[in-house]
Amino acid sequence: MSGGGGFFSNFNRIRIGSNPWAYLPLIHGPMLPGPVSISQSGFSAMPISLVFFNAKVSSKKVEMTWATASEENFDHFSVERSADGIEFFEIGIVNGMGNTSKRTDYRFTDAFPLAGQSYYRLKSIDFDGYTDIFDYVLVDTGEDAVDFNIYPNPVENQNFSFQTNNVPDKESRLVIFNSQGKSEAVLEVSSWIGEFDLPNLQPGPYVFQYLSSRGNAVKRIMIR
């Protein structure tokens, strides 16, 4: 521990470990009267020390890599994505090492990124629930074409998952046509990912058309 000096040269201050302002009378109260002990529990180490976080486009996918210098009581990372840099959504979870003083490298792939620009960031969560959010990185896929995925394909049990690289708006919807070109269902799309229940459709081939203000896309899907 150490005290005195610097901007607050008129006040005693106490350093605990790497924290030079563990006790400052101006903030914490009256001067300490003599030999005392101070708990360091309020200044415990952060769960992780992040070395770097990078994201780049490769083969129409976004590859993210990052590393930690150390981890303490650390549970997992939440990988988050945003279309505007303001509202972020979790797209994946990567488990941590728990406790380690060695460098650990991580990797995560967004196999179906948004068209154009998007933002990625990491959120760390330790075993006690403490969270920390790190700065985002901006990625531009250079893709303008609207696309979507339906899975599983074939669709079973009259429900399926939907994902698009487009940010839906009030005009976004999914139209399902039978093999004769007749519309069987129109589903409103309000999020880039979601789950849908189908009306009772006969097994067979169908055409799923995603419509939005940015463009349209078509997929041929089997229903069992």
N, C-alpha and C positions, 0 to 999 in steps of 0.2 A: 504494500500500500504506500501511497505517497500523498503529499499535500502541498498547497500553496503554488504561487507563480501564475503567469499568464494574465489574461484579461481580468480574472477575478483575484488579482494579487492581494487585495485587501480582505479576502475571505479564505478560510481554510477549506480545502476540499480533499476528499479521500478517493483514491483509485483502488478498485478491486479488479484484479485480472486485467482485461483489456478495456474495462469501463473506467474512464478517468473522472467521471462525475457521479460516482456511486453515492456520495454524500456531499451536499453543498448546503451550508447553513441558510443561505439566502432563500433556498427552496424548501429545505426539509425542517427548518426550525432553529432553535437556539444552538449556540456553540456546544460541542461536546466537552464535558467537564474534565475528562481524564481518560485513563485506559478503559476502553470498551471493546466489545466485539460486535461486528455488524454482519448480519446474514447476507449471503450472496444469492439467496433463492430467487430474489426478484430480478436477477440479472443472469439467468442461466443461458447457456449457449443456444443459438438458434438451431432448429432441427437439422438444417442442411446448409452447406456453403456451396452455392452454385458457381461453377467456373465459367460456363458459357451456355447459350441456347441459340441454335441456328435452325433455319428452315429454308429449304430450297425445292424447286420443282424438278422432278426427274421422271421422264416417261409418263407425263400427265398426272403424276402423283406428287404429293408434298411430303418430302422426307425431312423429319426433324431429328436432330441430334443434340445432346447436351451432356454435361458431366458435373458431378459433385466432387468437391475436395474432401469432404467428410460428411457423415450423417450421424445424428444422435436421436434415438427414440423415434425414428422416422418410419412412417407407414407407406405412403404412396404419393405419386403425382397424379393430378387431374390435368389432362391435356384439353385445352379449350380453344374454340374457334369463333370468330366474329366476322360479320359482313361489313360492319361499320366502325369497329374499334371501340365500341361502347358496350353493346350487349353481347356477352360471350356465352357459349353453350359447350358443355362437356362432350367431347367426341371419343374419349378413351381414358383408360386408367393404366398406369405403369407402376408396379410395385417397387418399393425401395428396398434397401439392404438392412434397414433397422438401425444397426450401430456399426460404424466403420470409420477408421481414420485414414483409409486409403481412397484414392480417386476411383470413382465408378462412372462408367460411360453408359448412356442410355440411347435408345432409338425408338421412334414411333413413326408410322406411315399413315397419312390420310389418303386412302385409296380412291376417294371420290370427292375431291375438293370443290369448292365453289368456283364458278367461272369468274375470271377477272381477278380483282384484288380481294384479299381476305387477310385476317389477322390471327395470329396464333400466340398463345401464352401458356405458361405453366402455373399451376397452383400446387403448393406442397401442403400435405396434411400429415401431422405426426400422430402417434398412438393416443395422445391425450386430446386430440381434436384441434390442436393449434394449427392455423392455416397461414400461409404467406403467399402472396400473388406477385409474380415477377413481370417485368416489362414485356410487352408484346413485340413481335416481329411482323413485318409486312411482307406478304408474298403475292406475286402476280402470276397467275397461271398462263396468261396470254390467251385463254380460251374464252370465246364469246358465245359459242353455240350452247343452247339449252339442252340438257340431258337429264335422264332420270334412271333409276333402277327399281325393279320390283323383285322382291325375294320373299319366300323361295319361289322358284320357277321350275316346275309347275306349282301353282297355288293350291294348297290343300286346306281343308276344314273351313273354307269360306272366309279366310282372313289372310292378310299379307302385310308386309312392311314396305314402305315407300321412302325413297331418298332422291333428292335432286341437287344439282349444282347451282340451281337458280334460287334467288331470294323471292319467295312467293309474295304476291300482292293480292288485292281484292278481286282481280280477274283470274287468279290461278285456280285451275280445277283439273280433275282427272276424269276423262270420259272413256267408258268401256263399250266397245262395239263387238257384236257377235260376228260370225263368219259371213253373214249376209249383209253386213254393214249397218245393221240396226243398233241404235244406242240402247244399251241395257241399263246403264247406271251413270250418274254424274256425281262425283265426289269433290267436295270443296277441299282445297289444299291451303293450309294456313301456316305450315312450317316446312322447312327443308327436309325434315325427317319425321316419320310418324307411322302409325299402324291403322289399318282400315278393315272393317267388316264388310263383306260383300252381301248383296241380296242373294236369294237362292238362284244360282245360275247353273244351267246344265253343263256337265263336263264337256270339254272341247277347247278348240283354239279361239282366242279373243285378241282384239287389238286394243291396247291401252294407249290413249293419246293424252299427253300432258300439255295444257294450254296455259300460257302466261303472256303478260304484256311484252316480255323480252323475246318471245319466240315459242315454237312448238316442237314437240318430239314424240315419236311413235315407237312402241315396242310390241312385239308379238308374244303373248303369254298364254300358256296352257293352264286350264283349270280342271282339276280332278274332282 
